[in-house]
Amino acid sequence: MNFKIATLPGDGIGPEIVDQAIKVMKAVGEKYGHSFDFEFAPTGASAIDLVGEPYPDSTHEICMNADAVLFGAIGDPKYDNDPKAKVRPEQGLLKMRKKLGLYANIRPVATFPSLIDKSPLKNDRVEGADFVVVRELTGGIYFGDKGRSEDLTSAFDNCVYTTEEIERILKLAYEYAGKRNKRLTVVDKANVLCTSRLWREIAQKMEKDYPDIETDYMFVDNAAMQLIQWPKKFDVMVTENMFGDILSDEASVITGSLGLLPSASVGLHTSVFEPIHGSYPQAAGKNIANPVATILSAAMLLDALNLLEEGQAVRDAVNASLEANFVTEDISKEAAKSTSEVGDWIAAQVKK
């Protein structure tokens, strides 16, 4: 089968890690008789430098015409260090989410047996941890009206949610829970926020439609604490945009390295697959960044194309590389391999 993949390397280490995912997907194609047409497009700081905006119309058109989007990372210090910059790379990410209708970010979090000692938490706390964070992407404080007073002494960011947005993300979360261990945790701040009270009200109505799934509710501050104390108690966690941004980053360190975790953003028009980490500009061009999260994102992409065996083959190859300690410096400084060497090893393993 032939698939069109919009390929957005982005900034920093993005091009290097995306290259490794492409290697692995090409290996999948050779082994299983598929072909992947990778069409490249600029986004982020690189797109600003090229055309003056972080998510150009031409990039959007390529994404809309693709079966899926493989995305690297966005961000550049020259914009991070300029609070007055009117155009920012991150605006491209928000624009892409809005225009593609990317309403849900899916982040699986699972520990790797061979790397259990890399976690900052005690082994007995994290061994066997395996859960999914489902984050709403199109509403909340990131997209509400915002601004500053004329004298610049005050500022505001409005948090707004609609019933439709909440029902849509909860439905997806219940579907994920139904495929896993049938437990769903709805995270909010309903004791303080009106938007959270709407979330809880809708969730309490919807849980009656899923009697086989155990639904519980947790305030976000309590959830942040319990993620560290008892990460194994969670199966599927669903929450609003800003809470999900914070909690999913907190959850990511449980595995011991940001370079290991993939994500998918499910959309109305297409879906985007990307590592959870940022552009890591300090490592750009040095061939030292960990490509595993991007390669595992490619595995999620394959799953979304209903190439389930192929996706599992990629995950098996990644696990083999970790068990063989064929890893980058963030995991093992003593036996560190380069970004491209790890990509080559995993691609070769897929072909075996």
C-alpha positions in Angstrom: 0.0 0.0 0.0 1.1 3.6 -0.6 0.7 6.3 2.0 1.3 10.1 1.8 3.1 11.4 4.9 3.4 15.1 5.5 6.8 15.6 7.0 7.5 18.6 9.2 11.0 18.4 10.7 10.7 21.8 12.3 13.5 23.3 14.5 16.5 22.3 16.5 17.0 18.6 16.6 13.8 18.1 14.7 15.4 17.3 11.3 17.8 14.8 12.8 15.3 12.8 14.8 12.7 12.9 12.0 15.4 11.5 9.6 15.7 8.4 11.9 11.9 7.8 11.9 11.9 8.0 8.2 14.7 5.4 8.0 12.6 3.1 10.2 9.5 3.6 8.2 11.3 2.9 5.0 12.5 -0.4 6.6 8.9 -1.2 7.4 8.0 -0.5 3.8 10.7 -2.8 2.5 9.7 -5.6 4.8 5.9 -5.4 4.5 5.5 -4.2 0.9 4.4 -0.6 1.6 5.6 2.7 0.2 5.6 6.0 2.1 5.8 9.2 0.2 7.4 11.8 2.5 6.5 15.3 1.5 8.5 17.9 3.4 7.2 21.3 4.6 8.5 24.1 6.8 7.1 25.0 10.2 8.2 26.8 13.3 11.2 29.1 13.4 12.5 27.7 10.2 9.3 28.7 8.5 9.4 32.2 10.0 12.9 32.6 8.6 11.8 31.3 5.2 8.4 33.0 4.7 7.7 35.1 7.8 5.1 32.9 9.5 5.4 29.6 11.5 2.7 27.6 9.8 2.4 28.7 6.1 -0.7 28.0 4.0 1.5 25.8 1.8 2.4 23.6 4.8 -1.2 23.4 5.8 -2.2 22.2 2.3 0.4 19.4 2.4 -0.9 18.3 5.8 -4.5 18.3 4.6 -3.7 16.1 1.6 -1.7 13.6 3.7 -2.7 10.3 5.3 -0.8 11.4 8.4 1.7 14.0 9.6 5.1 13.2 11.0 6.3 16.2 13.1 9.7 17.0 14.8 9.8 19.9 17.1 9.3 23.7 17.3 11.3 26.3 19.1 14.3 28.6 18.8 16.3 30.5 21.5 16.2 33.7 19.5 12.4 33.8 20.0 12.4 32.4 23.5 14.7 35.2 24.7 12.6 37.9 23.0 9.4 38.5 25.0 8.3 41.2 22.6 8.5 39.1 19.4 5.2 39.4 17.6 5.7 36.2 15.6 6.7 33.1 17.5 7.4 29.5 16.5 4.9 28.2 19.0 2.1 30.1 17.3 2.6 27.8 14.4 1.9 24.8 16.6 -1.3 26.4 17.9 -2.4 27.4 14.4 -1.7 23.8 13.1 -3.8 22.4 15.9 -6.7 24.7 15.2 -6.7 24.4 11.4 -6.3 20.6 11.3 -8.9 20.2 14.1 -6.4 18.5 16.4 -8.6 18.2 19.4 -6.9 15.4 21.4 -3.3 14.8 22.4 -2.6 11.1 23.3 0.5 10.4 25.4 1.2 6.9 26.4 3.5 6.6 29.4 5.1 3.2 30.1 8.3 2.3 31.8 10.9 0.1 30.0 12.2 -2.8 32.0 15.8 -2.4 30.9 15.7 1.3 32.0 13.8 1.1 35.2 16.8 2.4 37.2 16.8 5.6 35.0 13.6 6.8 36.6 13.9 9.4 39.3 11.3 7.4 41.3 12.0 4.3 43.3 11.7 1.0 41.3 8.8 -0.3 43.2 6.8 2.9 42.4 7.3 2.8 38.7 7.9 -0.8 37.7 4.9 -1.8 35.6 3.5 1.7 35.2 1.5 1.9 32.0 -1.1 4.6 31.4 -2.3 7.2 28.8 -2.8 10.9 29.2 -5.6 12.3 27.0 -5.3 16.1 26.7 -7.9 18.4 25.1 -6.1 20.6 22.6 -8.5 23.2 21.0 -10.1 24.9 24.0 -9.2 26.4 27.3 -6.9 29.2 28.3 -4.5 28.8 25.4 -7.2 29.8 22.9 -9.4 32.2 25.0 -9.3 35.9 24.6 -6.1 37.4 26.0 -4.4 40.8 26.3 -2.9 43.5 28.5 -4.1 46.8 29.7 -3.0 50.0 27.9 -0.6 50.8 30.8 0.8 47.2 30.6 0.3 46.8 34.4 -2.3 44.0 34.1 -3.0 41.1 31.8 -5.8 38.5 31.2 -6.2 35.0 29.7 -9.8 33.7 29.4 -10.5 30.0 29.8 -13.5 28.9 27.8 -14.9 25.5 27.0 -18.0 24.4 25.2 -20.1 21.3 25.8 -19.2 20.0 22.3 -15.5 20.2 23.0 -15.8 18.4 26.3 -18.1 15.7 25.1 -15.8 15.0 22.1 -12.7 14.5 24.2 -14.4 12.5 26.9 -15.8 10.1 24.2 -12.3 9.5 22.9 -11.0 8.9 26.4 -13.7 6.4 27.2 -12.9 4.6 23.9 -9.3 4.4 25.0 -10.2 3.1 28.4 -12.5 0.5 26.9 -9.5 -0.9 24.9 -7.3 -1.0 28.0 -8.1 -1.7 31.7 -11.5 0.0 31.7 -10.5 2.8 34.2 -10.9 6.5 33.4 -9.8 9.4 35.7 -11.3 12.8 34.9 -9.0 15.6 36.1 -10.3 19.0 36.8 -10.4 21.9 39.4 -14.2 21.8 39.9 -13.9 23.2 43.4 -12.7 26.5 42.0 -13.2 26.9 38.2 -16.5 27.2 36.3 -15.1 25.5 33.3 -14.1 22.5 35.4 -17.5 22.3 36.9 -18.9 22.1 33.3 -16.3 19.3 32.6 -17.4 17.3 35.7 -21.1 17.8 35.0 -20.8 16.5 31.5 -18.5 13.6 32.6 -21.0 12.5 35.2 -23.7 12.4 32.6 -21.6 10.5 30.1 -20.3 7.9 32.5 -23.8 6.4 32.6 -23.3 5.5 28.9 -20.1 3.5 29.8 -21.2 1.2 32.7 -18.4 -1.2 32.1 -15.8 1.5 32.7 -14.9 2.7 36.2 -14.9 6.5 36.2 -13.3 8.5 39.0 -12.7 12.2 39.5 -9.6 14.0 40.8 -8.6 17.6 41.4 -5.6 18.6 39.3 -3.4 19.3 42.3 -4.2 15.9 43.8 -3.5 14.3 40.4 -0.1 15.9 40.2 0.8 14.5 43.6 -0.6 11.0 43.0 1.2 10.7 39.6 4.4 10.7 41.6 3.3 8.7 44.6 1.3 6.0 42.8 1.8 6.2 39.0 0.6 2.6 38.6 -2.9 3.5 39.8 -3.7 5.3 36.6 -5.0 3.7 33.3 -6.4 6.5 31.2 -6.4 10.2 32.4 -8.4 12.9 30.6 -8.2 16.6 31.2 -8.4 20.1 29.8 -5.7 21.8 27.7 -3.4 23.5 30.3 -3.8 20.8 33.0 -2.9 18.2 30.3 0.1 20.2 29.2 1.5 20.2 32.7 0.5 16.7 33.9 1.7 15.0 30.7 5.1 16.6 31.0 5.2 15.6 34.7 4.3 12.0 33.8 6.9 11.9 31.1 9.8 11.9 33.5 8.6 8.7 35.1 10.3 6.7 32.4 13.7 8.4 33.0 14.1 10.2 29.7 12.0 12.7 27.7 13.7 11.1 24.6 11.6 7.9 25.0 8.0 9.0 24.8 5.8 9.5 21.7 2.5 11.2 21.2 -0.3 11.5 18.7 -2.7 14.4 18.2 -6.0 13.2 16.8 -7.6 15.5 14.3 -10.8 16.1 12.4 -8.9 16.2 9.1 -5.7 14.3 9.8 -3.6 13.3 12.8 -0.1 14.4 13.8 2.6 12.2 15.4 5.4 13.7 17.3 7.8 13.2 20.2 6.8 14.9 23.4 10.1 16.7 23.9 11.1 20.1 22.5 13.6 21.3 19.9 16.6 20.9 22.3 18.6 23.6 20.4 21.8 23.0 22.4 22.1 19.6 20.7 21.0 20.6 17.2 23.5 19.4 14.6 25.6 17.4 17.0 24.1 14.0 16.2 23.5 13.2 19.9 19.7 13.6 20.4 17.7 10.5 21.3 15.5 9.5 18.3 13.5 6.9 20.1 10.5 9.1 20.9 10.1 10.1 17.3 10.5 6.5 16.1 7.8 5.4 18.6 5.7 8.2 17.3 6.1 6.7 13.8 4.9 3.4 15.3 1.7 5.2 16.5 1.4 6.6 13.0 1.5 3.1 11.6 -1.1 2.0 14.1 -3.4 4.8 12.9 -3.0 3.6 9.3 -4.2 0.2 10.6 -0.7 -1.2 10.1 -0.8 -2.8 13.5 1.8 -5.6 12.9 4.1 -3.0 11.4 3.7 -0.7 14.4 4.5 -3.5 16.8 7.5 -4.5 14.8 8.9 -0.9 15.3 8.2 -1.1 19.1 9.9 -4.5 19.3 13.0 -3.1 17.5 13.1 -0.2 19.9 12.9 -2.5 22.9 15.7 -4.6 21.4 17.9 -1.5 21.1 17.3 -0.5 24.7 17.9 -4.1 26.0 21.2 -4.2 23.9 22.1 -0.8 25.4 22.5 0.6 21.9 21.4 4.1 23.1 22.2 7.8 23.0 24.0 9.7 25.7 20.9 10.7 27.6 20.5 7.0 28.6 24.1 5.8 28.7 27.1 8.2 28.6 29.6 5.3 28.9 28.3 3.5 25.8 26.7 6.4 23.9 25.8 6.0 20.3 24.9 8.8 17.9 21.4 9.7 16.8 22.0 8.2 13.3 23.6 5.1 14.6 20.6 4.4 16.8 18.3 5.0 13.8 20.4 2.7 11.6 20.3 -0.1 14.3 16.6 0.1 14.8 15.9 0.1 11.1 18.1 -2.9 10.6 16.3 -4.7 13.4 13.0 -4.1 11.8 14.2 -5.8 8.6 15.3 -8.9 10.5 
